[in-house]
Amino acid sequence: MSTPTRAPGVAERAERLWDAVTTGDEYAAGDVVVKALDDGADPETLLLDVIGAVQRRVGQEWAANRLTVAQEHAATAINDRVIATFGYVLKRPEPHLGRITVACVDGEWHAMPARLLAEVLRLRGFRVDYLGAQVPAPHLVAHLHRTGPDAVALSGSIATRLPTAHATITACQAAATPVIAGGAAFGPDGRYARLLGAEAWAPDARSAADRLAEPLPRPYTGHEPLDDLPHLADQEYTLVTRSSGRLVKSVLTGLEERIPAMRSYTDLQRQHTAEDLAHIVEFLATALYVGDGELFTGFLTWTAGILTARGVPATSLVPALDLLEAELRDFPRATELLGTARTHLADPGAGSEQTA
């Protein structure tokens, strides 16, 4: 009598999917999921603890310089197509709960977290309108007026989209639709979701689906966005944002004067350096918007790790911060943020009390 074959566990399935997506084998990736579903695996577990876990690992390996950008994109594309398999293999439950619109903030192209949430909500019996990445607020609001959902689940991974997220949350609330926010952009504890007035926040898809099982509070529309962020009255965010192009150009010129080797950069190297500087200015502006220096310091700490993994000293960021601070010497909040970040980069232990 033959012994029954043991079905793979979650970790083994995740490892098999990892091998498939990192070698670009879409068929093998699909086989992992189809076989798991045939074996009776829980679909939500497959989505979040296998596909979701592999997707997080893809990002971590790129950050550690063990996957190229092309490999990261290919793996993400395969995972996205694997998720589509669920619609062909599973018999969907009839929607018996509320209607939820799932969308990413305009300018947010990391759609996988929103896609996973949409699938989990469908599995649990919600009617879901999944709008995908980069949804402009006017189009989102037009959809809300047309369909009348119970809530919007708004996803954001990149913190620089927080000002746009704020406008989107406000627009949804003006359309009498409450918002639950999620994704790394809103902070690990949801602080920016609360700051920007969302009715709810969830750290992951399971928590979001659990929260949406009960109605969200109806939005209060009796205040203006500036009421949430009174510090914006100093205009520093607006002025830094408007002058970002000039700031990048000035800092790039200053770096070439300080670092002679940069004068022989190719056009492509100069372009990449300018893009890096633009990211720094954009995160500085976002930190000014939300009034939280930890956002800027956290970004620079992450950037330092990326540079270190690629053999570039993290202290190479310091001259750029010096030059940027000189350009913004008349902006008290901006110079304070830059000074704290520079100190932290020069001595990571020095700013621990402010950034803990």
C-alpha positions as semicolon CSV with decimal commas, in nm:
position;residue;x (nm);y (nm);z (nm)
1;M;0,000;0,000;0,000
2;S;0,151;0,332;-0,106
3;T;0,203;0,611;0,144
4;P;0,006;0,930;0,063
5;T;0,224;1,216;-0,061
6;R;0,253;1,498;0,191
7;A;0,129;1,830;0,061
8;P;0,391;2,107;0,077
9;G;0,360;2,361;0,359
10;V;0,341;2,737;0,325
11;A;0,718;2,790;0,350
12;E;0,792;2,521;0,092
13;R;0,539;2,662;-0,151
14;A;0,681;3,010;-0,103
15;E;1,030;2,878;-0,177
16;R;0,909;2,704;-0,493
17;L;0,735;3,020;-0,610
18;W;1,049;3,221;-0,531
19;D;1,258;2,989;-0,747
20;A;1,007;3,022;-1,030
21;V;0,969;3,400;-1,031
22;T;1,341;3,471;-0,993
23;T;1,422;3,247;-1,290
24;G;1,145;3,399;-1,497
25;D;0,949;3,074;-1,523
26;E;0,587;3,186;-1,537
27;Y;0,455;2,835;-1,602
28;A;0,631;2,690;-1,299
29;A;0,498;2,977;-1,088
30;G;0,145;2,909;-1,204
31;D;0,188;2,538;-1,134
32;V;0,279;2,612;-0,771
33;V;-0,049;2,794;-0,713
34;V;-0,275;2,567;-0,920
35;K;-0,134;2,256;-0,751
36;A;-0,177;2,416;-0,408
37;L;-0,540;2,499;-0,481
38;D;-0,599;2,148;-0,613
39;D;-0,454;2,016;-0,286
40;G;-0,710;2,219;-0,091
41;A;-0,480;2,495;0,032
42;D;-0,652;2,798;0,179
43;P;-0,668;3,062;-0,100
44;E;-0,619;3,357;0,134
45;T;-0,309;3,195;0,282
46;L;-0,173;3,139;-0,067
47;L;-0,232;3,501;-0,159
48;L;-0,080;3,659;0,149
49;D;0,169;3,409;0,293
50;V;0,300;3,268;-0,033
51;I;0,259;3,523;-0,314
52;G;0,269;3,823;-0,081
53;A;0,569;3,688;0,108
54;V;0,757;3,623;-0,215
55;Q;0,679;3,975;-0,337
56;R;0,817;4,126;-0,016
57;R;1,128;3,916;-0,056
58;V;1,171;4,044;-0,411
59;G;1,184;4,400;-0,278
60;Q;1,426;4,307;-0,001
61;E;1,660;4,130;-0,242
62;W;1,659;4,426;-0,480
63;A;1,745;4,658;-0,192
64;A;2,033;4,429;-0,098
65;N;2,158;4,444;-0,460
66;R;2,100;4,073;-0,514
67;L;1,830;4,127;-0,778
68;T;1,844;4,371;-1,067
69;V;1,563;4,615;-1,143
70;A;1,476;4,402;-1,446
71;Q;1,454;4,087;-1,233
72;E;1,238;4,270;-0,979
73;H;0,998;4,386;-1,250
74;A;0,984;4,043;-1,410
75;A;0,912;3,873;-1,078
76;T;0,637;4,124;-1,000
77;A;0,479;4,074;-1,341
78;I;0,479;3,696;-1,295
79;N;0,326;3,725;-0,948
80;D;0,055;3,950;-1,091
81;R;-0,033;3,694;-1,357
82;V;-0,026;3,414;-1,101
83;I;-0,289;3,600;-0,898
84;A;-0,510;3,600;-1,208
85;T;-0,506;3,221;-1,187
86;F;-0,738;3,236;-0,888
87;G;-1,018;3,368;-1,107
88;Y;-0,995;3,065;-1,334
89;V;-0,944;2,791;-1,076
90;L;-1,163;2,897;-0,783
91;K;-1,536;2,918;-0,765
92;R;-1,594;3,266;-0,630
93;P;-1,836;3,312;-0,343
94;E;-2,140;3,519;-0,426
95;P;-2,092;3,873;-0,294
96;H;-2,291;3,908;0,027
97;L;-2,104;4,188;0,202
98;G;-2,050;4,552;0,106
99;R;-1,906;4,709;-0,206
100;I;-1,548;4,834;-0,181
101;T;-1,345;5,037;-0,427
102;V;-0,975;4,951;-0,413
103;A;-0,735;5,201;-0,571
104;C;-0,380;5,329;-0,554
105;V;-0,298;5,694;-0,497
106;D;-0,231;5,889;-0,817
107;G;0,140;5,853;-0,896
108;E;0,164;5,525;-0,703
109;W;0,269;5,245;-0,937
110;H;0,327;4,975;-0,673
111;A;-0,009;4,806;-0,725
112;M;0,059;4,461;-0,577
113;P;-0,057;4,540;-0,218
114;A;-0,386;4,678;-0,353
115;R;-0,425;4,380;-0,586
116;L;-0,379;4,134;-0,299
117;L;-0,632;4,322;-0,086
118;A;-0,886;4,320;-0,369
119;E;-0,852;3,943;-0,405
120;V;-0,884;3,883;-0,031
121;L;-1,197;4,097;-0,017
122;R;-1,350;3,901;-0,305
123;L;-1,271;3,573;-0,133
124;R;-1,449;3,696;0,179
125;G;-1,762;3,792;-0,012
126;F;-1,725;4,162;-0,083
127;R;-1,812;4,315;-0,417
128;V;-1,489;4,477;-0,529
129;D;-1,406;4,742;-0,787
130;Y;-1,029;4,718;-0,832
131;L;-0,906;5,029;-1,014
132;G;-0,533;4,950;-1,009
133;A;-0,232;5,178;-0,996
134;Q;-0,212;5,556;-1,033
135;V;-0,578;5,654;-1,008
136;P;-0,633;6,032;-1,047
137;A;-0,866;6,167;-0,779
138;P;-1,121;6,313;-1,024
139;H;-1,164;5,976;-1,193
140;L;-1,189;5,801;-0,858
141;V;-1,457;6,043;-0,738
142;A;-1,650;6,003;-1,064
143;H;-1,644;5,627;-1,003
144;L;-1,773;5,676;-0,649
145;H;-2,066;5,885;-0,770
146;R;-2,150;5,623;-1,031
147;T;-2,123;5,312;-0,812
148;G;-2,187;5,429;-0,454
149;P;-1,946;5,196;-0,270
150;D;-1,946;5,156;0,108
151;A;-1,580;5,254;0,134
152;V;-1,260;5,328;-0,056
153;A;-0,948;5,127;0,027
154;L;-0,662;5,360;-0,070
155;S;-0,316;5,211;-0,112
156;G;0,017;5,394;-0,110
157;S;0,372;5,259;-0,088
158;I;0,579;5,571;-0,162
159;A;0,561;5,842;0,103
160;T;0,612;6,124;-0,147
161;R;0,256;6,062;-0,264
162;L;0,115;6,161;0,077
163;P;0,013;6,514;-0,028
164;T;-0,177;6,360;-0,319
165;A;-0,324;6,101;-0,084
166;H;-0,447;6,380;0,142
167;A;-0,628;6,548;-0,148
168;T;-0,773;6,212;-0,253
169;I;-0,899;6,129;0,096
170;T;-1,062;6,470;0,119
171;A;-1,223;6,429;-0,224
172;C;-1,362;6,086;-0,134
173;Q;-1,505;6,222;0,190
174;A;-1,667;6,510;0,002
175;A;-1,837;6,238;-0,203
176;A;-1,970;6,093;0,127
177;T;-1,743;5,786;0,103
178;P;-1,521;5,685;0,398
179;V;-1,160;5,584;0,338
180;I;-0,945;5,309;0,483
181;A;-0,577;5,370;0,407
182;G;-0,298;5,115;0,391
183;G;0,053;5,063;0,261
184;A;0,402;5,165;0,367
185;A;0,347;5,531;0,271
186;F;0,109;5,580;0,563
187;G;0,370;5,477;0,821
188;P;0,420;5,148;1,006
189;D;0,174;5,259;1,273
190;G;-0,066;5,439;1,039
191;R;0,030;5,781;1,174
192;Y;-0,006;5,953;0,836
193;A;-0,343;5,791;0,766
194;R;-0,471;5,944;1,090
195;L;-0,298;6,275;1,025
196;L;-0,457;6,305;0,681
197;G;-0,804;6,227;0,812
198;A;-0,874;5,876;0,686
199;E;-1,156;5,702;0,873
200;A;-0,947;5,388;0,924
201;W;-0,603;5,236;0,867
202;A;-0,490;4,876;0,839
203;P;-0,135;4,737;0,844
204;D;-0,210;4,451;0,604
205;A;-0,476;4,294;0,384
206;R;-0,614;4,062;0,652
207;S;-0,658;4,348;0,896
208;A;-0,818;4,564;0,628
209;A;-1,067;4,292;0,537
210;D;-1,147;4,237;0,906
211;R;-1,202;4,611;0,957
212;L;-1,424;4,641;0,651
213;A;-1,652;4,367;0,781
214;E;-1,809;4,645;0,989
215;P;-1,919;4,979;0,839
216;L;-1,665;5,260;0,857
217;P;-1,778;5,582;1,024
218;R;-1,935;5,827;0,784
219;P;-1,696;6,104;0,686
220;Y;-1,707;6,443;0,852
221;T;-1,681;6,709;0,584
222;G;-1,691;7,023;0,797
223;H;-1,322;7,106;0,786
224;E;-1,059;7,209;0,534
225;P;-0,738;7,006;0,466
226;L;-0,529;7,283;0,625
227;D;-0,712;7,218;0,953
228;D;-0,528;6,886;0,975
229;L;-0,188;7,043;0,904
230;P;-0,168;7,396;1,049
231;H;0,211;7,404;1,007
232;L;0,158;7,440;0,629
233;A;0,072;7,805;0,691
234;D;0,446;7,883;0,684
235;Q;0,448;7,798;0,308
236;E;0,775;7,602;0,334
237;Y;0,626;7,294;0,167
238;T;0,483;7,498;-0,119
239;L;0,798;7,700;-0,178
240;V;1,034;7,399;-0,163
241;T;0,810;7,207;-0,403
242;R;0,791;7,495;-0,649
243;S;1,168;7,547;-0,645
244;S;1,265;7,177;-0,662
245;G;1,410;7,200;-1,013
246;R;1,628;7,496;-0,922
247;L;1,740;7,329;-0,600
248;V;1,849;7,013;-0,782
249;K;2,042;7,213;-1,041
250;S;2,216;7,426;-0,776
251;V;2,313;7,129;-0,560
252;L;2,440;6,935;-0,862
253;T;2,660;7,231;-0,961
254;G;2,788;7,260;-0,604
255;L;2,872;6,891;-0,588
256;E;3,077;6,917;-0,906
257;E;3,277;7,199;-0,746
258;R;3,333;7,001;-0,426
259;I;3,396;6,661;-0,586
260;P;3,629;6,696;-0,886
261;A;3,563;6,339;-1,004
262;M;3,205;6,437;-1,083
263;R;3,324;6,674;-1,354
264;S;3,409;6,376;-1,572
265;Y;3,069;6,209;-1,524
266;T;2,894;6,091;-1,836
267;D;2,557;6,239;-1,924
268;L;2,392;5,925;-1,789
269;Q;2,578;5,949;-1,457
270;R;2,477;6,314;-1,426
271;Q;2,117;6,219;-1,500
272;H;2,117;5,951;-1,229
273;T;2,274;6,191;-0,978
274;A;2,011;6,455;-1,059
275;E;1,736;6,194;-1,013
276;D;1,878;6,099;-0,672
277;L;1,887;6,464;-0,569
278;A;1,530;6,512;-0,688
279;H;1,422;6,223;-0,464
280;I;1,593;6,386;-0,165
281;V;1,416;6,718;-0,230
282;E;1,083;6,541;-0,280
283;F;1,112;6,351;0,049
284;L;1,219;6,670;0,226
285;A;0,909;6,845;0,092
286;T;0,687;6,557;0,202
287;A;0,836;6,566;0,553
288;L;0,756;6,938;0,559
289;Y;0,400;6,859;0,448
290;V;0,330;6,609;0,726
291;G;0,547;6,790;0,980
292;D;0,749;6,481;1,069
293;G;1,128;6,473;1,048
294;E;1,134;6,096;1,095
295;L;0,998;6,054;0,744
296;F;1,299;6,234;0,594
297;T;1,556;6,071;0,819
298;G;1,402;5,731;0,754
299;F;1,424;5,782;0,379
300;L;1,790;5,883;0,401
301;T;1,868;5,586;0,625
302;W;1,705;5,357;0,368
303;T;1,895;5,531;0,087
304;A;2,221;5,491;0,278
305;G;2,155;5,118;0,301
306;I;2,089;5,100;-0,072
307;L;2,413;5,285;-0,147
308;T;2,615;5,072;0,095
309;A;2,487;4,754;-0,068
310;R;2,615;4,890;-0,399
311;G;2,959;4,982;-0,267
312;V;2,894;5,357;-0,230
313;P;2,973;5,514;0,112
314;A;2,662;5,642;0,285
315;T;2,854;5,956;0,386
316;S;2,849;6,058;0,019
317;L;2,502;6,196;0,091
318;V;2,633;6,450;0,341
319;P;2,774;6,707;0,092
320;A;2,438;6,714;-0,087
321;L;2,261;6,785;0,241
322;D;2,513;7,062;0,322
323;L;2,447;7,230;-0,011
324;L;2,073;7,190;0,017
325;E;2,075;7,341;0,365
326;A;2,267;7,641;0,234
327;E;2,009;7,689;-0,041
328;L;1,726;7,671;0,214
329;R;1,886;7,879;0,488
330;D;1,575;8,100;0,511
331;F;1,346;7,802;0,579
332;P;1,367;7,714;0,951
333;R;1,180;7,382;0,940
334;A;1,367;7,262;0,632
335;T;1,711;7,348;0,772
336;E;1,628;7,174;1,099
337;L;1,528;6,858;0,911
338;L;1,844;6,869;0,701
339;G;2,067;6,927;1,003
340;T;1,917;6,635;1,193
341;A;1,945;6,405;0,892
342;R;2,306;6,506;0,827
343;T;2,401;6,438;1,189
344;H;2,228;6,101;1,172
345;L;2,416;6,000;0,856
346;A;2,752;6,111;0,993
347;D;2,687;5,922;1,319
348;P;2,381;5,689;1,304
349;G;2,373;5,666;1,682
350;A;2,363;6,040;1,731
351;G;2,007;6,097;1,619
352;S;1,861;5,787;1,780
353;E;1,651;5,977;2,032
354;Q;1,483;6,183;1,759
355;T;1,432;5,895;1,520
356;A;1,338;5,613;1,757
